[in-house]
Amino acid sequence: MDFFNHVQKVYTETNYDTLNLDIPLAIFMIKLLSIKVDFSHFRDENKFNEYMKSDRPLKLRYYLQVKFRDEMTKATEVAKQEWEKEKAYIEGCFKEEGINWTHKYLISFELRNELYAKYLKNKIFDDEIQDKISEWIESEWIEPYMVNGALNSEMRGLIYMEIKKKYGIDPARFKQNCLEFMHKFPDKESIDKLLHSMRDVYILGFVYEKDNDKKTLGWTIIKDADTYTHKFVEKNYKLEKCKSICQEKNYGGFTFCVRKDTMKPYGGGHMFNKAPNEGIENMMKTDTEAYFKLNPGVKQFNAKLYISPGASLELLKNKEKEGFDIKYDELDI
């Protein structure tokens, strides 16, 4: 399942419309192959030339054209079996009763708690239904006296939504899409082009080394910066509460805003459900015309971007060179 879940995650996070362009495609392939190989040495020209003169490009071509198909096929079979097991388990938890062409689902208090812990606790849903779901779950669904067939049906639907995130709508169809995608690399020339684009990605600094790169131990604060504008998953008006929520739910951080005139919270902290490094890579300066167009209200507030512990120090140092005002925790000085 590790291989299937990795491929599923990378594909889910990708904007397919950009994959006909060489740099986005190279970034995608670096992430996809990261479970197998580390290409970070491509940043060194001598090591890259050594790689290109060896038999490793040939082995990569063989892997993408032949071995990937075999591994993806086997991983998908395992995923399909797990998928069927989970569906059968959920169906066994809910007792369906049909009354006058309508259906309601009954489920015991013990099983409600079990399903809540496994599928719903600390999960993130779409913004428009997050508040309603939180109210349902916290106030009703896991209470022992709750008997509500309609609410049970809603919760059953949410649980199935979580399963789809894990396996996709159809694992077999997902596998087929992945295999067809590899037709982008039909020959030696396509592999050579990919490898040169991957080196360009490292030269540009878009992908960072996993093993040797030191990570932050404390919170990092970037003044007058924001990331994933208007795409937050949760918000809170208290600064320390934002930090505790991010650590509890493994969010990459949050942007905290205060009014310029009163210095009181202006919407508070807006949290993003991405890795710390992704938040840093996508951050923007809030005192620029480009940002004003995205968020005109910025002229009324000051923004600070708080990045959770575990961020790349190398990435942060590179952002400092771009002019970002970064304050490190004393643990990282």
Secondary structure as GFF3:
##gff-version 3
##sequence-region A 1 333
A	DSSP	alpha_helix	2	12	.	.	.	ID=ss1
A	DSSP	three_ten_helix	16	18	.	.	.	ID=ss2
A	DSSP	alpha_helix	22	33	.	.	.	ID=ss3
A	DSSP	three_ten_helix	40	43	.	.	.	ID=ss4
A	DSSP	alpha_helix	45	53	.	.	.	ID=ss5
A	DSSP	alpha_helix	56	62	.	.	.	ID=ss6
A	DSSP	pi_helix	63	67	.	.	.	ID=ss7
A	DSSP	alpha_helix	68	93	.	.	.	ID=ss8
A	DSSP	beta_strand	95	99	.	.	.	ID=ss9
A	DSSP	beta_strand	102	106	.	.	.	ID=ss10
A	DSSP	alpha_helix	109	115	.	.	.	ID=ss11
A	DSSP	pi_helix	116	120	.	.	.	ID=ss12
A	DSSP	alpha_helix	127	136	.	.	.	ID=ss13
A	DSSP	pi_helix	137	141	.	.	.	ID=ss14
A	DSSP	alpha_helix	149	167	.	.	.	ID=ss15
A	DSSP	alpha_helix	171	181	.	.	.	ID=ss16
A	DSSP	three_ten_helix	182	184	.	.	.	ID=ss17
A	DSSP	alpha_helix	188	204	.	.	.	ID=ss18
A	DSSP	beta_strand	220	223	.	.	.	ID=ss19
A	DSSP	beta_strand	225	226	.	.	.	ID=ss20
A	DSSP	beta_strand	234	236	.	.	.	ID=ss21
A	DSSP	alpha_helix	239	249	.	.	.	ID=ss22
A	DSSP	beta_strand	253	259	.	.	.	ID=ss23
A	DSSP	beta_strand	265	272	.	.	.	ID=ss24
A	DSSP	alpha_helix	276	281	.	.	.	ID=ss25
A	DSSP	beta_strand	284	285	.	.	.	ID=ss26
A	DSSP	alpha_helix	289	294	.	.	.	ID=ss27
A	DSSP	three_ten_helix	296	300	.	.	.	ID=ss28
A	DSSP	beta_strand	301	307	.	.	.	ID=ss29
A	DSSP	alpha_helix	313	321	.	.	.	ID=ss30
A	DSSP	beta_strand	325	327	.	.	.	ID=ss31
A	DSSP	three_ten_helix	330	332	.	.	.	ID=ss32
###
